[in-house]
Amino acid sequence: MRYGMQLPVQAQSTYFVEQWEQEAGARELAAVARACDENGFDYVAVCDHVAIPRANAPTMNTTWYDTVATLSWLAALTTKVRLLSHVYVPAYRHPLQTAKAFSTLDALSDGRAILGVGSGHVEAEFDLLGISFADRGKITDTAVDTIRAAFADEWSAGDFGQRPRPIRPGGPPIWIGGSSNAAIRRAAERGDGWLPQGTLKKDMPAAIERLHELRHAASRHGEFTVGAIAPFLYVGDPGWDTGKGCLAGDREKLAGYLRGYATMGVDQVQVRFRSRTCDELCDQIRAFGADVAPLLDDHDDNEE
């Protein structure tokens, strides 16, 4: 089972930001990405918002680094880790603009781009951009189809060509984010993977079963990546209050919990660690890669 991480600093919602991130910037973001690159992480992920409404700012904050600019910068700082948008809102842009951006990212990163997409959730942000919030699902479906066609064919837009071409034939994988019925259907019918957002661990088996039923009905039987998002983790004894939602302990405890996802049919799990400083976060990344990750493929038990 592969593991990846949504990066700190670049998105600072009060739901997950650590205090040290508020004064952090490029140096800390680079350090965390490099730590992931050096310790076996499959991907690093960056969020997407254009502008946060004042009414949402107290909880969402207004710090949301541009997705493609940040991933492109990270591509130059890393060598192995893949570069995921988790998630990008294609409804905010013309689909050919999205295709061009991620084809370029893929070409510059030697084929490491993954386009994770979502339909978006902040209605006022849609209003600001002059886009129908009510129609965002249909817009997203059309965008995914258009982007995929552009990834596959330089001249998909008729007399208008796009280069550079992506490295991977057919372009970067498209993973669909969201846990609503519409998002699961979109993932099954259009995606190369699923990025759940908000699905509890106990509800994952039913969601995965539904996903595969819909894929079968749509006659889609190719490669597909099922994802999961773990709670906050801390490798070892933190010696400080990491909060109610954090799972802390030795490597066997953490690996046993994460292996529970694999038994459900999860292919990759997104992890995030509690920390008080950037250095502590990088230490946690190294500890996870060295101590916990080697146990993730040991399926002798069914701990959950």
N, C-alpha and C positions, 0 to 999 in steps of 0.2 A: 504494500500500500504506500503510495506516494504522499508527500506532505508539502504544503506550501504555507505562505504567510502573507496576510495583508499588512502593508508597511505602516509604521507609525509616522508621525510628523506631518505627512502629506494630507491627512484628513483628521480633523480634531473635534469631532462630535463629542459632546459631554458623555455620551453613552459608553465610550471606550477609551477616550484620551487619558494618558497619564500626565501627571502634573509637570514632569520634566519636559514634555514635548512642547509646552507653550513657549519656551524660550529656545527651542531647537530649530535647526535649519538644515542646510545642504550637507554640512559635515556629518551630522548625526544620521541623516537619511542614508548617506553613502556608506557609513560604517555598518548600519544594520543590513543593507542590501548585500554588501560584501561578505558579511558574516553568513548570511543565508547561502550565498553562492559557494562559499568554501565549506559548507557543512551539509551538503547533500539535499538542500531544499529543491523541490521540483519547480517552484515558481515563487515570485514575489508579485504582489497585487497592489493596484492603485485605483482609487475610487473616481467618481465623476460627478461634478456639479458645476454649472456655469456661474450662477450667482444666487446667494442665499437670501430669501426674503427677510426683512427686518423682524417680522413676527416669529420666524423660526430660529433666528440667530442665537437666542439664549440657550437653546439645547443643541442645535446643529453646529454652531459656530460659523464663521465665515472663511476659515482656512480650509480650502480644498484645492490642492495643487492641480494644475491642468494635467489630465491623464496622459495624453500622448507626449507632451513635452517632457513630463517626468519619466515615463518609461523609456523614451529615447535617450535621455541623459543617463539613466541607469544601465542601458544597453552598453554604453561606452565604459562603464565602471565594472562590469561583470563579464564572465566568459561562458558559464554553463546554465545558470538559473534561467527559467523561462519568464516571460514578461506578460502578465495578465492584467486586463482591465476588469476590475470587480467592483461595480460593473459600469460599463459605458452605456449612455442613453442615446441610441442612434436616432431617435425621434427629434433630437435637438439639432441635427445637421442633415444636409442632403446625403443620402446613402453613398453616393460616389465620393464625397469628401471623406467619409469614414473609411471606405475601401482604400482610397489613396493613402490615408494616414497609416493604416495598419499594414498595407503592402510595403510601404516605405520602412516602417518599423521592422517588419520581418526581414526585409533585405539588408538593413543596416545591422541587425542583430544575428545574422546567419541563421535565420529560421526559428527564432525563439519566441515569436509573438503568439499570444492567445487572445482572441477577441471575446471577452465576456460581456454580454449585453443584458440590459433590463429595460423595462417599459417606463421607469421613472415614477416618482410618487409625490413630488412637491408641485401642487397645482399652480401656485403663484409663479413658479419658475417657468412653467409652460406658458402662462399668460404673458409674462415678460417677453418671451421669445416669439410670441404670436402663433403658438401651436396649440391645437385642440387637445386639452387634457382628456376629454371623453373619448377621443379617437386614438389615443396613444397605443392601444393594443394593435389595432389595424395598421397603424403607421409602422410599428415595430416589426410586425410580420412582413410587410412589404419591404422594409429596409433590409431585413435579414436576407430575404430572397435576392434582392438587388446586389447587396454586398457579396454574397456567395457567388453570384454570376460574374461579378467584376473580378473577384479573386481568381476565378477559373479561366476567364477569357479577357485578354487585353482590350478587345473590341466589343465587349458586351453591350456598350451603350451606342452601338451602331457606328457612326462615323467619328466617334470620339474615343481615342485610345488612352490607356493609363500605363505608365511605367514610372518607377521600376516595378518589376513583377515580384511577387512573394517567392521565397525560396521553396517552400513546401508546395508540391502540386495540389492545386485546388485552394491554396491559400492557408492562412492560419486557422486552427480549429475555432469554431464558434460555440462557446458555452453559454447557455441561457440561464440567467439568474432569476430567482423568485420562487416562492412556494405556493402561490395561488393556483387554483385549478387552471387558469389561463396560462400561467407560466409553465406549469408542468406539461400541458398540452403543446405549448410552443417548443419546449425542449425536446419532446418526443418527436414532433413532426418536422422540426427545422434544425435542431441543434446537433452538435457533436459531443455535447456534455451538458450536465445539469449542475448549477450552483445554487443549492437551497439557501434561503434566507429566512430564518425564523422557524424552520421545522425542528421540533423537539426530537431528541434521539429516539424516544419511545414511538414517535410517529413516522420515523424514517422507513421502516419496512413496508408499511402500507403505501407510502408515497412512491417508493421504488417499484413496488409491484404494479401500481397504476401506471407509472412511467413506461415500464416494459410492455404492459398491455397496449398502451397507445402506440408504442413503436411497432409492435407486431401488427396492429390494425393498419398502420400506415405503410407497412411493408418496408420498414427501415431496419436493417439487420447488420449494419456495418459497425465499425469501432465507435464506442460511446463511453464517455467518462462520467461516472456518478461521483459527485462530491458531497462533502459534509463539512459543517463548521463545528469544531470542538469548543467547549467552554474555555475561559482563560485557564492557563496551566502555569505551574511553577515546579521546576525540577529540583527535588530535594526539599529540605526543611527551610522555609523562607525566614523564619525568625522574626517576622513582622506580619501584621494583619493584611492579608492579600484580598480580603473580602469574601462574602458569602458565595459568590458565583465562581470562585477559583478552585480548581482541582490541583492540590499540591501533594507531593509525596515522592517516593523513590521511583526508580525507573520501571520496576515491575508493576507498580500500581498504575502509573500513567500509561504504560504500554498495554496493560490488560484492558484498561478502559477504551483506548483507541482501537484495539483489535476488535472490540465489539462492533465497531462500524464495518470492519472488513467482513465479518460474518453476515452482515446485512446485504452485502454486495457493493459497498462503497470502494471506489478505486483511489480516491485522493481525499485527504482531510486537511482542512485549513486550521492552523493552530496559531495561537497568540499567547504571549507570556506577560504576566504582571511584572512590573519593574519600577524602580525608583530613579534610575539613571539610564542613560544610553549604554554605558559600560555594563550595567547589570543585565540589560536586555541582550546584549551581544554574548555575555557569558551564558545566559539561558539558552540561546540559540546553539552555542557550541556544545553545551551539556546535552541538549536534546539530540543533536546530531550524533554525538559520540556514544551516549548511554541508552537513550530511549529508542531511537530509530532502528538500531539493529534488531530490536525485539519485535518490531511491528509485523514481520512476516512469519512469526512463530504462532501458529494457530492451534496449539495444543489445548487451549482452554477457550471458553466462551464468556469471559468476564464482560460485564456491561456496567 
